[in-house]
Amino acid sequence: MNNKNNTMKKIALKIIFLLLLPIPSFTQSTIIDTIALISANNILIKQMDTLQFDLYITRTSDRWLYYANGTFVLDFDTTGIQIDPTKFGLEYIPNTSDLPVAPPVGDTPLEDAYLITPRVLYPQTVVINTGDTILAPGRFSITVSGPLNYPLTKLVPRDSIGIKIGQFILYRKYQDTLPIYSKLRWMAPSEYYQACAYKLDHDSLLAPYVVYAYQNDNFEMDNNGLNTAVKYQIHRAPEPEMRIECSSFTYAGVKKVKLVWKTLKEAYNKGFIIRRGIRPFNIKDPTKVDYSKVIARYDGPTPQEQALKGLGTSPFGKDYQFIDSAEYRGETYCYLIQYEDFNGKLHDACNPCIEIPHAVIEYTQANPNPFSTSTKIVYRLLDKVILTAKVYDLTGKVVKVLFENEERDRGEYIVEFLADELASQGLYEVIFVAYPVDDPSVEISRSAFKMQLIR
């Protein structure tokens, strides 16, 4: 009985409090308080068929603290694009929200986490805020369902960047030669329902002559009775930058050329295309070479070509390389490395030239020379070869075989030669003979030098 009397007393006090409040003047203009900003930020074309954006909520008023739920609806800011689930998809990228988000297990509110449900919806007949029935166009919808009790909901800081509801990718399911359309807009209430609500953390009289609300109630932010509203904004990402470093372009031996470059950032990059030309002896400028021959494309059939595919738009880079097989020795091969953007335009990136050597033995020598006890025989190979090296006396007789028909990679080598391997002092001739392991048609390469033993 006492509890019933106490409840009746509380109700009576509330009624008296409402009656004592001043009657508002309806002749004055109503001031609408914008209490939150909803922003689609950093809208960016990531791949030809993929658009990425972030969804944020920012608190701009002390009327509320805790975010409850919302339904956010966008479409393309253009005509002529039909939106439906057969043509487009919309996904939340996991672990990108400031909210405690639960795995998608259903559409009902959760006890301790938020549920984010992105959808692409068909055109349909709906009842809008005014009570009218309209045919709503196809649209992209993101529904956020929050916890039932305010201690588990997210406290939103005021007048800051706010909280990130999540990052989303919007992708096209059909093929097109043009990149996905990148301009989005918020759908107006006259087209489809937008909603955003906060949760009360205490019993409260929200406004005179409106309603007495209780803890854990949800209240719409767009509320005529409370003279509150939500502002919706669109912000494109800054124009991305393509940054390329032309790292290393070298002759790798066996008529192979190794091209190495990397990106630090990428912007609208489908991938790289490599062109090759032979530079005539009378032309020094590589830009004057004929690059009509394409030797590799990012969309080519081989694994090496497929590794040339770009990252689209990315704040991070990638290491690229390509191994080319030259056709002829003694020529200078020039390469034009280009990348293709989403609109099919080609951009020059690197333009190196590499000489394919004729000779396979660059030099041979002994140090010290003359010598008395030992000397070091040094030789350098410009290619991978089958190599023979012998020491001859002045009569042409072989007195020492250093090695015979042995395979050597390109590079510099040192062989220690001892004086006691020779019978007497005097002049000796060291002769190297080599030919490439992969190209027996090349003339044999020879190199010779004399060394003197003194005792």
MIPA-676271 format. One record per atom (N, C-alpha, C, CB): residue in one letter; x, y, z. Coordinates in steps of 0.2 Angstrom, whole numbers, plus 5000, padded with zeros to 4 digits. Atoms other than C-alpha are relative to their C-alpha. Glycine has a CB too. Layout:
// MIPA-676271
AXYZ/...
// end
This chain:
// MIPA-676271
M500449945000/M500050005000/M500450065000/M499550005006/N499649945000/N501450125004/N500450014994/N500649995006/N499750005007/N502350084987/N499550044996/N500249944998/K500549975005/K500750134978/K499950075002/K499349965001/N500149934998/N500550294988/N500650044998/N499950015008/N499449965003/N502350344984/N500050014993/N500649965002/T500149995007/T502050314966/T499650054998/T499849934996/M500549955001/M500550414966/M500250075001/M499349995004/K499749944998/K501450554975/K500550034994/K500450005006/K499549985006/K502850554961/K499650034994/K500549944999/I500449985006/I501550564947/I499750075001/I499549954999/A500349934999/A500650714956/A500650055000/A499749995007/L499549955000/L502350804958/L500250024993/L500649985004/K499849995007/K502750784940/K499550044997/K500149934996/I500549965003/I501050854935/I500050075002/I499349975002/I499949934998/I501251004946/I500650034997/I500150005008/F499449975003/F503051034939/F499850024993/F500549955001/L500249985007/L502351034922/L499550064999/L499749944996/L500449945000/L500951154926/L500350065002/L499449985005/L499649944998/L502151274934/L500550034995/L500449995006/L499549985006/L503251284918/L499650054996/L500249944996/P500349945005/P502951444907/P499849974994/P500550054999/I500250025006/I501951424892/I500450034995/I499250024999/P499549985005/P503051434877/P499650054995/P500349954996/S500349965005/S502651574864/S500149974993/S500450075001/F500050035007/F502151504847/F500150064995/F499449974999/T499949955005/T502451674839/T500750014999/T499750075003/Q499249995001/Q504351664841/Q500249944995/Q500349995007/S499750055004/S505351564828/S500349945004/S500550034995/T499750064996/T505851384834/T500850004998/T499649944998/I499350015001/I507751364836/I500149925000/I500450045005/I499850075001/I508351194830/I500749995003/I499949974993/D499450014997/D509751124840/D500349934996/D500049985008/T499750065003/T510951014829/T500449965005/T500450024994/I499750034994/I511450884842/I500549954998/I499549975004/A499550055002/A512550764831/A500150014993/A499749935001/L499850005007/L513450754815/L500149924998/L500650044999/I499850065003/I513450594804/I500450014994/I499349964999/S499649985005/S514850594792/S500249934996/S500650045002/A499750055005/A515350474777/A500650034998/A499549984994/N499349975001/N517250514777/N500449964996/N500350025007/N499450045003/N518750464767/N499749964994/N500449965005/I500350045005/I517750404752/I500550004994/I499350044997/L499450015004/L519050334740/L499949934996/L500649995005/I500050065004/I519050214725/I500649965002/I500050024992/K499450044998/K520150074731/K500249954994/K499849955006/Q499950045006/Q519949954716/Q499550034994/Q500049935001/M500549985005/M519049974699/M499349995002/M500249964994/D500750024999/D517549894706/D499850025008/D499849934999/T500150004993/T517749944725/T500150075002/T500549965003/L500049944996/L517350104735/L500049995007/L499350044998/Q499950014992/Q517850124753/Q499850075003/Q500749985002/F500149944996/F517250244766/F499949995007/F499350044997/D500150014992/D517150274785/D499450045002/D500650035003/L500649974997/L515550314795/L500250025007/L499449954999/Y499949974993/Y515750434810/Y499450035003/Y500650054999/I500549964996/I514550504823/I500450045005/I499549955003/T499749954996/T515050664832/T499550035004/T500450054996/R500549974996/R514150734847/R500150085000/R500049975007/T499949935000/T513850924846/T499650035005/T499850034993/S500549984995/S512650944861/S500149975007/S499350004998/D500050034993/D512550914880/D499449965001/D500250055005/R500650034999/R510850844877/R500049935001/R499550024995/W500050074999/W511450674876/W500849985000/W499749964993/L499450024999/L512950564880/L500249934996/L500249995007/Y499950075002/Y512750384874/Y499649984994/Y499749955006/Y500350015006/Y512450324857/Y499649935000/Y500649994994/A500450064999/A511050194855/A500049964994/A499350025002/N500050045006/N510750144837/N499850054994/N499449955000/G500249955006/G510350214819/G499949954994/G500650044999/T500050035007/T509950174801/T500250064996/T499249984999/F499749955005/F510950264788/F499949984993/F500850015002/V500250025007/V510450264770/V500350054995/V499250004999/L499749965005/L511450324755/L499949974993/L500850005001/D500050025007/D511450314736/D500550044996/D499350004997/F499649975004/F512450374722/F499750074998/F500249964993/D500249935001/D512450564719/D499950014992/D500450055003/T500050005008/T511950534700/T499349974998/T500649984997/T500550035002/T510550474690/T500249944995/T499550044996/G499850055005/G510550324679/G500349935002/G500450034995/I499750064997/I511350194691/I499549975004/I500650025004/Q500550044997/Q510150064696/Q500349965006/Q499649954996/I499750034994/I510550004714/I499549945002/I500150055006/D500450054997/D509949834719/D500549945002/D499549974995/P499650054998/P510749674727/P500449964995/P499749965005/T499750045005/T511149594711/T500650044996/T499549984994/K499549965003/K512249734705/K500550035005/K499750064996/F499649974995/F513049794721/F500049965006/F499950085001/G500050034993/G513649734738/G500350055004/G500549945000/L499849954995/L514049824754/L500249965006/L499450055002/E499750044995/E515149754768/E500350045005/E500449954998/Y499649974995/Y515749804785/Y500749975001/Y499650005007/I499350034999/I517649784787/I500149985007/I500550054997/P499950024993/P517949684803/P500550045004/P500149935001/N499549974995/N518849774818/N500250074998/N500749965000/T499949935002/T518649944811/T499650055003/T499950014992/S500549964996/S517350014823/S500350025007/S499349975000/D499849984993/D517650114839/D499449975005/D500050075001/L500550034996/L516050024845/L500249925002/L499350004997/P500050084999/P516049844853/P499649974996/P499949995008/V500450035005/V515449754838/V500049925001/V500250024993/A500150074999/A514749574840/A500049974993/A499449985004/P500150045007/P514849444825/P499350004998/P500349935001/P500750005002/P513249454815/P499749935001/P500050024992/V500450064998/V512149324823/V499350014999/V500249985007/G500749995000/G510449404820/G499950075000/G499649975006/D500249935001/D509549564819/D499750035006/D499450014994/T500349974994/T508949584837/T500550035004/T499749945004/P499549964995/P509749704850/P500449955004/P499750055004/L499650054996/L511149624860/L500150035007/L500749994997/E500049984993/E511449634879/E500650045001/E500149945004/D499449974998/D513249694878/D500450024994/D500449965004/A499749985006/A513749744860/A499650024995/A500449944997/Y500449985006/Y513249824844/Y500049954995/Y500350074998/L500150055006/L512649734829/L500050054994/L499449965000/I500049955006/I513149824812/I499849954994/I500750024999/T500350045005/T512149764797/T499950044994/T499349975002/P500049965006/P512549834780/P499649964995/P500750014997/R500550035005/R511249794766/R500050044993/R499349995002/V500249975006/V510949834748/V499349984998/V500449984993/L500750015000/L509049854746/L499750024993/L499750045005/Y500449995006/Y507849844731/Y499650065001/Y499649944998/P500549955000/P506749984726/P499449975004/P499850034993/Q500650034997/Q505149964737/Q499650065002/Q500249965006/T500449954998/T503650054743/T500050005008/T499249984998/V499949994993/V503850134760/V499650055003/V500850015002/V500449944996/V502950244773/V500550045003/V499549975005/I499549964997/I504050394777/I499750045006/I500250054994/N500249964993/N504050514792/N499450045000/N500650055001/T500649965001/T502650614785/T499349965000/T500050054994/G500550045001/G501550464784/G499849984993/G499450035004/D500250025007/D501450464765/D500449944998/D500350064996/T499750065003/T501850314755/T500350024993/T499449944998/I499749995006/I503150324741/I500449944998/I500550065002/L499550055003/L504250214730/L500750025001/L499849994993/A499349984998/A505950224738/A500549964995/A500249985007/P499650035004/P507350194726/P500549955003/P500450054996/G499550044997/G508650064728/G500650045004/G500449964994/R499649964996/R509850114741/R500549955004/R499650045005/F499550044995/F511350064753/F499850025007/F500850034998/S500249994993/S510850044771/S500449975005/S499349975000/I499650024994/I511850024787/I499650015006/I500750045000/T500450004994/T510849974802/T500549985006/T499449955000/V499650024994/V511749984819/V499549995006/V500550065002/S500450014994/S510849904834/S500450005006/S499649934999/G499549994994/G511549944851/G499749965006/G500050075002/P500250044994/P511449864869/P499450035003/P500650005005/L500749984997/L509849874879/L500150055005/L499649945002/N500049954994/N510549964894/N500650054999/N500249955006/Y499549955001/Y511550124894/Y500749995002/Y499850065003/P499250014998/P513150064904/P500449974995/P500049975007/L499650045005/L513549954889/L500050034994/L499749935000/T500049965006/T513250084876/T500750045000/T499450044999/K499449965001/K514650194869/K499950085002/K500350004993/L500049934998/L514950364877/L500450044994/L500450025007/V499849975006/V515250484862/V500350075003/V499550024995/P499749934998/P516550634866/P499650064996/P500750004998/R500349945003/R515850804862/R500550044996/R499750055005/D499649965004/D516550914848/D500749984998/D500050075003/S499450035002/S517950794843/S499949974993/S500349955005/I500150045006/I518150684828/I499449955001/I500649974998/G500550044999/G516850584836/G500249925001/G499550004995/I499850074999/I516850394836/I499849974993/I499649965005/K500050035007/K517050284820/K499549945001/K500749974998/I500550055001/I515550174817/I500349944997/I499350024997/G499750055004/G516550074805/G500250024993/G499549944999/Q499849995007/Q517350064788/Q499749954996/Q500849995000/F500450045004/F516449994774/F500250004992/F499250035000/I499850005007/I516749934756/I499349994996/I500549944998/L500650015005/L515449954742/L500349984994/L499650075000/Y499650035006/Y515849854727/Y499449984995/Y500349935002/R500450015006/R515149824710/R500049934998/R500250054994/K500050075001/K514649644705/K500149994992/K499449975002/Y500050015007/Y514649674686/Y500650034997/Y499450034996/Q499449975003/Q516149714674/Q499850064997/Q500349944996/D500049945004/D516449884667/D500750024999/D499650055004/T499349975001/T517849974659/T500250065003/T500050014992/L499949944996/L517650124670/L500049985007/L499450054998/P500050024993/P517950134688/P499350025003/P500550055004/I500650004997/I516550124700/I499950085002/I500049965007/Y500249934999/Y515550294703/Y500250015007/Y499350014998/S499749994994/S516350374718/S499650065004/S500750035000/K500449954997/K515050514723/K499449975004/K499850064996/L500650034996/L513850464737/L499650065003/L500249965006/R500449954997/R512450564745/R499549975005/R499650044995/W500550034995/W511350544760/W499350014997/W500050045007/M500750005002/M509550504756/M499650045004/M499749934999/A500449964996/A508350634762/A499449975003/A499750064996/P500650034997/P506850594773/P499449994996/P499850045007/S500650015005/S505650624759/S500149944995/S500050064996/E499850055004/E506550484750/E500049935004/E500650004996/Y500050064996/Y506850354764/Y500250025007/Y500549954997/Y499949994992/Y506950344783/Y500750005002/Y499649955004/Q499450004997/Q508550404791/Q499950005008/Q500450064998/A500250004993/A508650374810/A500750005004/A499649945002/C499450004995/C509950404824/C499750015007/C500550054998/A500349994994/A509550384842/A500550005006/A499549945002/Y499650004994/Y510350414859/Y499749965006/Y500350075002/K500350034995/K510050324875/K500150045007/K500449935001/L500049964994/L509650404892/L500349965005/L499350025002/D499650044994/D510750364907/D499650025007/D500750035000/H500449994993/H509450434920/H499350034998/H500450065004/D500649975001/D507650484921/D500050074999/D499549985006/S499949935001/S507350654914/S499450034996/S500650014995/L500449965004/L506150784908/L500350034994/L499650055005/L499649985005/L506750804891/L499950084998/L499949964994/A500249935002/A505850974887/A499350015002/A500050004992/P500749994998/P504351064893/P499449984995/P499950085001/Y500650025003/Y502650994888/Y500149954995/Y499750064996/V499950065005/V503450844879/V499949945003/V500750014997/V500050064997/V503750694889/V500549995006/V500149944995/Y499550024994/Y504550624905/Y500349934998/Y499650005007/A499750065003/A505750494899/A500449965006/A500550014995/Y499750044995/Y506550354909/Y500749974998/Y499649945002/Q499350035002/Q508350274910/Q499949944995/Q500349985007/N500050055006/N508750164895/N499650014995/N499949935003/D500449985006/D507450244884/D500550024994/D499550055002/N499749985006/N508050274866/N499650064997/N500149954995/F500449945002/F507650444859/F500350024993/F500150065004/E499849985006/E507750494841/E500350075000/E499450004995/M499749935000/M508950644837/M499650054996/M500749994998/D500549965004/D507850704823/D499450005003/D500049984992/N500650004996/N506450754834/N499750075000/N500249985008/N500349945000/N505250894831/N499850035007/N499450004995/G500249984994/G504550894848/G500550035005/G499749945004/L499549984996/L506250914856/L500450064996/L500549955001/N499649955004/N506851044842/N500749984999/N499950075003/T499350025001/T508350934839/T500149974993/T500249955005/A499950035006/A509150874823/A500749974999/A499950064994/V499450035002/V510550774815/V500250034993/V500049935000/K499749985007/K511650844801/K500449954997/K500550075001/Y499750065003/Y512250724788/Y500550044995/Y499549964996/Q499449975004/Q513950764779/Q500349944996/Q500550035004/I499650055004/I514950684765/I500750044999/I499749994993/H499349985001/H516850704764/H500449954996/H500350015007/R499550045004/R517950634750/R500750005003/R500050024993/A499450014997/A519650574755/A500550054996/A500349934999/P499549965004/P521150684749/P500249964994/P500650025004/E499850045006/E521750644732/E500649965001/E500250054994/P499450044999/P522950494733/P500650014996/P499849935000/E499349985003/E524750504728/E500349934998/E500550045004/M499650065002/M525750374717/M500750025001/M499849994993/R499349994999/R527550364723/R500449944998/R500150035007/I499750065002/I528750254714/I500850015000/I499949994992/E499249995000/E530650224717/E500349954995/E500249985007/C499750045005/C531650154702/C500649975004/C500250034994/S499550024995/S532750044713/S500749974997/S499749945004/S499450045003/S533949924703/S499949974993/S500349955005/F500150035007/F534149874685/F500749984998/F499750054995/T499350035001/T535649754682/T499949944995/T500249985007/Y499950065004/Y536249624670/Y500149945005/Y500650004995/A499950064995/A536049454680/A500349944997/A499349985002/G499650065003/G537049344668/G499549964996/G500349965006/V500450045004/V536449214656/V499550034996/V499749945004/K500449955004/K535749354645/K499350015004/K499849964993/K500649984996/K534549394659/K500150075003/K499949955006/V500049934997/V534049574665/V499550005005/V499950054994/K500549994994/K533349604682/K499850075001/K500449975006/L500349934999/L532249754684/L499650005007/L499550024994/V500349994993/V531749804702/V499850075001/V500649975005/W500349944998/W530649944707/W499549995006/W499750044994/K500550014995/K529449984721/K499650065001/K500449995007/T500449944999/T528050094726/T500050015007/T499249994997/L500149984993/L527850194742/L499350015002/L500450065002/K500749995000/K526050234739/K499749984993/K499850075003/E500350015007/E524850194725/E499350035000/E499949924999/A500649965002/A523450284717/A499749984994/A500150085000/Y500450025006/Y522150204705/Y500549964996/Y499850064996/N499550045004/N523550084699/N499749934999/N500649995004/K500250075002/K522849934689/K500649955000/K499750004993/G499450045000/G524649874687/G500550034995/G499849934998/F499549975004/F526249894677/F500149964993/F500749995004/I499850035007/I526749864658/I500750024999/I499550044995/I499249995001/I528549844653/I500149994992/I500449945003/R499950005007/R529049894635/R500849994999/R499850064997/R499250015001/R530849854628/R500250024993/R500249935001/G499749985006/G531849924614/G500849995000/G499850074998/I499350015000/I533649904608/I500350074998/I500349954994/R499749935002/R534650074608/R500550004995/R500250035007/P499549995005/P535550114592/P500750035003/P499850034994/F499349974997/F537450154595/F500050074999/F500649974996/N500049925001/N537150334589/N499550045004/N499950014993/I500549964996/I535750374601/I500249985008/I499349974999/K499850014993/K536150404619/K499450015005/K500550065002/D500649984996/D534450474625/D499549945000/D499750064998/P500550055000/P533350324631/P499350014998/P500049965007/T500749985002/T531750424628/T499949994992/T499950065002/K500150005007/K532150414609/K500049934997/K500650044997/V500050075003/V532150224608/V499349984998/V500349955006/D500650035002/D530750134600/D499749955005/D500049974993/Y500350044994/Y529650054614/Y499449974997/Y499950045006/S500650035002/S528349974603/S499949935002/S500050014992/K500050074998/K528749804609/K499849995007/K500649964998/V500250014993/V527749754625/V500249935002/V499250015001/I499750064998/I528649614634/I499649975006/I500750005002/A500350024994/A527549604650/A499450055001/A500449995006/R500549964998/R525849664656/R499749975006/R499450004994/Y500250024994/Y525049654673/Y499449954999/Y499750065004/D500550045001/D523549564665/D500249944995/D499450034997/G499750065004/G524649434656/G499949945003/G500750014998/P500150074998/P524549244657/P500549975005/P499949964995/T499550044996/T526149204666/T500050035008/T500750024997/P499949984993/P526449214685/P500450065001/P500349945005/Q499649944999/Q527849344683/Q499650064998/Q500649994996/E500449945002/E526649454674/E499550025005/E499749994993/Q500549994995/Q525249434686/Q500350035007/Q499749935002/A499749964994/A526449494700/A500150074999/A500749975001/L499949935002/L526449664691/L499350035002/L500250014993/K500649974999/K524649694696/K500150055006/K499449955002/G499949954995/G524449854706/G499549995006/G499950074997/L500450004994/L523649884723/L499450045000/L500450025006/G500649955001/G522350004716/G500250065004/G499449975004/T499849944996/T522350144729/T500249985007/T499450055001/S499850024993/S523350114745/S500550045003/S500449934999/P499549954997/P524350214758/P500749965001/P499850025007/F499450055000/F525650064757/F500249994993/F499849945004/G499750015007/G526750014743/G500149935000/G500750045000/K499850075001/K527449854736/K500650004996/K499449974995/D499450015004/D529049784729/D499849964993/D500549965004/Y500150035007/Y529049734710/Y500649984997/Y499650054996/Q499450025004/Q530249644699/Q499849964994/Q500549965005/F500250045006/F530349564682/F500749984997/F499650054995/I499350035003/I531749454674/I499849994993/I500249935004/D500150005007/D531849484656/D500649964996/D500050074997/S499550045004/S532749364643/S500250044994/S499849934999/A499749965006/A533849464631/A500149954994/A500650045001/E499950045006/E533949404613/E500750004997/E499550024994/Y499349995003/Y535649464608/Y500550025005/Y500050044994/R499449974996/R537349494616/R500350064996/R500549955001/G499749945003/G538249654613/G499650064999/G500449984994/E500549945001/E536649764613/E499950035006/E499449974996/T500249964994/T536049894625/T499250004999/T500350075000/Y500750014999/Y534249854630/Y499750065004/Y499849935002/C500349954996/C533149994636/C499349985001/C500050074996/Y500750024997/Y531549974646/Y499650065002/Y500149955006/L500549954998/L530050084648/L499549975005/L499750044994/I500550034995/I529050034664/I499550055001/I500449985007/Q500649955000/Q527350114664/Q499549975005/Q499750014993/Y500550034997/Y525850094675/Y499350034997/Y500050025008/E500749985003/E523950104670/E499650015005/E499849944995/D500449984995/D522750194680/D499349974998/D499950085001/F500750035001/F520850154682/F499750024994/F499650025006/N500449985006/N520350254667/N500449984994/N500050085000/G499650035005/G521650164656/G500550054997/G499549994994/K499449965002/K522950304655/K500649975002/K499850075003/L499350034998/L524750254655/L500450065002/L500349974994/H499549954997/H526050344665/H500749975001/H499850025008/D499350035000/D527950324663/D500250005007/D500450054996/A499750014993/A528850264679/A500750005000/A499749945003/C499250015000/C530650204675/C500249994993/C500249945005/N499750015007/N531750204659/N500749995000/N499850074997/P499350025000/P533350114662/P500249974994/P500149955006/C499750045006/C534550044649/C500649965003/C500350054995/I499650044998/I535649894652/I500449974994/I499749945004/E499650035005/E537149824641/E500149935001/E500750045000/I499950075000/I537149644637/I500749984997/I499549964996/P499350015002/P539049594637/P500149954994/P500449995006/H499750055005/H539949514622/H500449955003/H500450044994/A499550044997/A541449444631/A499749975007/A500650045001/V500250034993/V541149324646/V500650015005/V499849934999/I499449994996/I542949354653/I500250075000/I500649954999/E499949935000/E543149534658/E500850025001/E499650045006/Y499349994999/Y544949524665/Y500349945004/Y500250075003/T499750044996/T546249414672/T500750035002/T500149934996/Q499449974998/Q547849454682/Q500349965006/Q500050085001/A499750024994/A549049404695/A500350055004/A500649944998/N499849954996/N549549494710/N500349975007/N499550065002/P499449965003/P551049514715/P500249964994/P500550015005/N499750035007/N551849484698/N500650054998/N499550004995/P499750074999/P553349444698/P499949985007/P500750004999/F500150024994/F553249334713/F500549955002/F499349975001/S499550054998/S554349214723/S499849945004/S500650045004/T500250054996/T553349114735/T499249984997/T500050015007/S500750015002/S551449134730/S499850064997/S499649985006/T500349955003/T550349244720/T499249995000/T500350024993/K500750015001/K548449274718/K499850014993/K499650055006/I500349995007/I547649244701/I499350035001/I500149944996/V500749964999/V546149364700/V499750004993/V500050075003/Y500350005006/Y544849344686/Y499350025001/Y500049934996/R500749975000/R543149424683/R499649974994/R499950075001/L500450025005/L541749344673/L499350044999/L499849925001/L500649965001/L540249444665/L499449954999/L500150044994/D500650055001/D539149284663/D500249945003/D499950004993/K499950074998/K538949114669/K500349964994/K499349975002/V499650035005/V540149004660/V500349935002/V500650044998/I499650065000/I541048834657/I500750034999/I499849954995/L499349974999/L542848884662/L500649955000/L500050055005/T499450034999/T544548814659/T500650055001/T500149954993/A499449964999/A546248884665/A500649965001/A499950055006/K499450045000/K547948824662/K500650045000/K500049954994/V499449965000/V549748874665/V500549974995/V500350005007/Y499550035005/Y551048854651/Y500750035001/Y499750024992/D499449975000/D552848874650/D500250034993/D500649945001/L499949965006/L553748964636/L500049954994/L500750035000/T500050055006/T553848804625/T499349984998/T500449945002/G500750025002/G551948794625/G499749945004/G499949994993/K500250064996/K551848644637/K499650025006/K500749965002/V500449994994/V550548634650/V500349985006/V499349975000/V499750024994/V551348634667/V499550005006/V500650055002/K500450004995/K549848664678/K499350014997/K500150055006/V500749995001/V547948644676/V499650035006/V499649934997/L500349974995/L547048764687/L499349975001/L499950084999/F500750045001/F545248694682/F499949994993/F499550045004/E500150015007/E544548624667/E499249984999/E500449944997/N500750015002/N542748634660/N499650005007/N499949934997/E500449994994/E542048694677/E499550064999/E500550015006/E500549955000/E540448794679/E500150065005/E499349975001/R499949954996/R540648964686/R499550064999/R500750044999/D500549945000/D539349104690/D500450064998/D499650015006/R499749935001/R539649284685/R500350035006/R499550054996/G499749984994/G540749374697/G500750005000/G499749975006/E499350005000/E542549394703/E500249955004/E500250075003/Y499750064996/Y543649254709/Y500750015001/Y499949934996/I499350004998/I545349234717/I500249935001/I500150045006/V499750074999/V546449074716/V500750025002/V500049964993/E499349994998/E548049064726/E500449954996/E500049995008/F499550045004/F549548994716/F500650005003/F500050034992/L499450014996/L551048924725/L500649994995/L500049945005/A499450005004/A552848944718/A500249934999/A500550045002/D499850065000/D553248764722/D499749954995/D500049975007/E500350045005/E552048704709/E500350014993/E499250034999/L499649995006/L553248764695/L500749975001/L500050074998/A499450034999/A554848674692/A500650055000/A500249954994/S499549955000/S555948824689/S499850074999/S500549994994/Q500249935001/Q555949014688/Q500050024993/Q500550055004/G500149985007/G555549114673/G499350024998/G500249944995/L500749975002/L554049174663/L499549944998/L500150044993/Y500550055001/Y552449074662/Y499450044997/Y499849965006/E500649965002/E550849114653/E499349965002/E499950004992/V500750034998/V549049084660/V499550024995/V499950035008/I500550005005/I547649054648/I499349985003/I500249974993/F500650014998/F545849064652/F499549994994/F499650055005/V500450015005/V544548994640/V499349985003/V500249944995/A500750014997/A542649004643/A499550014994/A499950065005/Y500649985004/Y540949004634/Y499449995005/Y500049954994/P500650004996/P539149034641/P499749935001/P499550054998/V500350064999/V538348884648/V499349994996/V499849985008/D500750015003/D536648914640/D500150024992/D499550055003/D500049975007/D537348984623/D500649984996/D500050075000/P499450025003/P538648874614/P500150034993/P499949924999/S499949975007/S538348974598/S500550065001/S499450034997/V499649954999/V539349114606/V500849984999/V499950035007/E499350015001/E541249124601/E500349995007/E500350054996/I499750014994/I542349054614/I500450075003/I500549945000/S499749944997/S543049194626/S500749985003/S499650045005/R499350024998/R544949194629/R500350065004/R500449984994/S499649944997/S546049294641/S500649975002/S499650035006/A499350024998/A547949274644/A500450055003/A500349974994/F499549954997/F549249354654/F500749965002/F499750045006/K499450034999/K551049324658/K500250015008/K500650024996/M499849994993/M551749294676/M500749985001/M499649975005/Q499350024999/Q553549284682/Q500249975007/Q500550064998/L499850034994/L554249174695/L500850015001/L499949925000/I499449984998/I555849234704/I500349965006/I500150085001/R499750044994/R556949124715/R500750025002/R500049924999/
// end
